[in-house]
Amino acid sequence: MDEIKVVPYIPDEDYDNPAMVVDFYEFTMANCLFLHGFKDTTLVFDMFFRKNPDNQGYSISAGQRKLTRFLLNYHFNAQDIWWLRTKGMSEEFCEYLRTYRWKGDMYALPEGTVCYPHVQMVRIECDLVGAILIETYLLQTMNFHSLIATKATRVTGLNTHTPRSVMEFGTRRAQGESAGNDGAYAAVLGGCVGTANCLAEMKFGSDVKAVGTVAHSFIEFFPTEFDAFKAFADTYPDSVSLLLDTYNTLKSGLVNAIRVAKEYLEPNGYRLQGVRIDSGDMAYLSKKIRTALDAAGMEDCNIVISNSLDEYLIQSLISQGAQINSMGVGENLVCSKSAPVFGGVYKMSSIFDGDTMIPKIKVSENVEKVTNPGYKDLYRIYDKESGKAVGDLMTIHKESLDPNRDLTIYHQMNSWKNKTIPGGSYVLRDLLEPIFLNGELVYEVPDLQEIRAYSEQEFSCMWDEILRFEYPQTYYVDLSKQLLDLKLKMLEDVKHAG
């Protein structure tokens, strides 16, 4: 047999095919299983997470829109195949990938859904290659979007129906261009009114509105602070917002801002729209500024603050009576500084041999890492009288449930920990919606404002005890009796097999 000669791959820093956002072990696994004749075997994977960020009581499921676009355009090209050959992938596997298109099923929580540890955010049912090779991109997308959207709902007050005007200012400290763009999108999903990021608006439209005025360097450029303020007002007279703290917030910045308003803007029919402070005691300064502006007849001038804000500092400022109309929140939001990782995982739950489902389970000495086996459905249980969600329930696929009958839900590991909900007192909602069926998009992807409105409505069904910052109540995520029995039997089988 002639020796196969592999042409060395030439690195290309401008190359970018999202299908190649793959941890290499995914290729080695897929190639091996392909060569052993399993390429048409159907696998089922669940994407879920084990812990809410910041030890809070909930999370937001986000990233479905970007994941949908990824799967619609999923392909490998000649450059990918060339590189894979140099990495030892078989010729048969490489040729298979050359014309491969993603033809699986994807069910997911609608983007913006309030969710909890261990629930399936995404369920993938696909041929072996398509199920394995999308893992990294799926996790990267869902983890990051969910992390930032969750953080944003707390920063903006979307979760408690106490909305605050918050702008996302963190692009310059985001972990790269993609994180800056996706972070801006997720922040707006979570309640922000705009972003400093211009490319984000170009990518996602005016819902992700780019906003901003000047930096301290602009003020420093001019001989005096007043000259800087007047130049900006001359250029943008109908949208003037001035930065006050370059030299001295109260004795210089505030004085010059009022002077520009009185000597230039108001005589020409304009109003000073806002002033911003980026340092100092925000509560004290904002009160002093508000008093001075009001005394000058500028009650309509907004006060904007920035400088390392997060939900806790914002809450503290509000409790101190700070006079704030709008906020710019940077790295603490777009980097989720207090909890920079959303721990989503992607675990195989079953294999199909023809029409027969073979459940699979991952066992660990860490109880929280033991997976829930089988092809599963997911329901949210609502109290009929209050409309509030009382728990989520995972079941065997197509398991029979009757809301008119008592429903007993079980702890994920212990059958003695259970709760019975009287028949007729609850309603069930199937949470997983079909996005793709046999590779075809069957879901109408909502726009960003629709997603945010949906997420806000989701919070109205949550108990206040789950939404509080300190020691939130743990939300029930339980199993049906059939699913728990399956899990315990499989654990027992593993024990005896060992």
C-alpha angles and dihedrals in degrees: 000000000000116000114253109236116210117206110224114253117244113218116239116195092194095054116114126170111155090209087071093059086107134134103238094237088067089063093045091051095045093047092050094048091044091054090049091058102258100116093115095046112118118229129191120211130183123208112206141138132234105212137028113241117256089014088278126153100250147014136212120238108225140154098067093119094056092042090052092053089049094054093045090058098035112145145126123229138198094277091053092049091048091054094045091055090055089053094058101261113152122259091237092053093046092051090049091053092049092075099022119134126181109257103167137117121256124191118181146165108266110262110269095032117147105238143176141214117296097013116124109255089179132014117198124195111180148128113290097262095047093045096050103039098053095057100099097043091045093051094043091051100042095040097052098041092046092048095053096039090051092050091047094055089060095043093049097039092238089134095058098036090247098118119198127193101249127170121200108236102167106099094108091057098039118116095258139320097295092050090050092052098041091042091056090050093049092045091055089046086056094052109281116142096213149339139235088230114105096188090054091062091046090052101040104024135239093319085077093050120193112227137173147118124199143330129226090262090065091056092045092052093069126071091244138016090241091056090053093049093047093049091053092045090050091053099042106021096161096050107035117159116165131206108228109186105068092106113356121346101209104023097042116009098045093042093051093045092055090045092054090048093050100038100038118008104044096043087056095048099261134117130216103251100197152337126219133208121196103178144027132045100336096194095050096041095046091054092049092047093048092051092050095046093049091048088054092053093255100123090141094059110108125223115222124190134193137162120115096329124172135167093274095051091045091052090049093050092050091050089053091055095251112180101233130152100174141008139207113212119190135170095358087066109032092041094034085225096191093053110013097176131065103200101217117159134192114220133176111242103175148357125219119223098189104306093338116104114216109196119221130199136191113218125203139170085235103078094209089060095058105108129224106247133220140031101311143189125211128217135181115218117216127193104240095216101047100025089227123138111248100181149328122252129204117201141173108277112280092002110167115254126177116192089202091065130068112274121210117195123193137213111256093250109014123059092197090065101076143133129210119211114200117246114257093025097088144046128212128223121195101226102191112082123193112252100165129018116187089344094305120120108240098168129087103227109223123225121252097262090051090051092050092048089050092050091050089052089051090061092055087066094053126092115246089235090066093049100051119111097227121062097336118203114262112247119226115253104173144161134241117248091253093053094045091049090051091049095048092046092052091049090051091049091052091049093053093042089056 
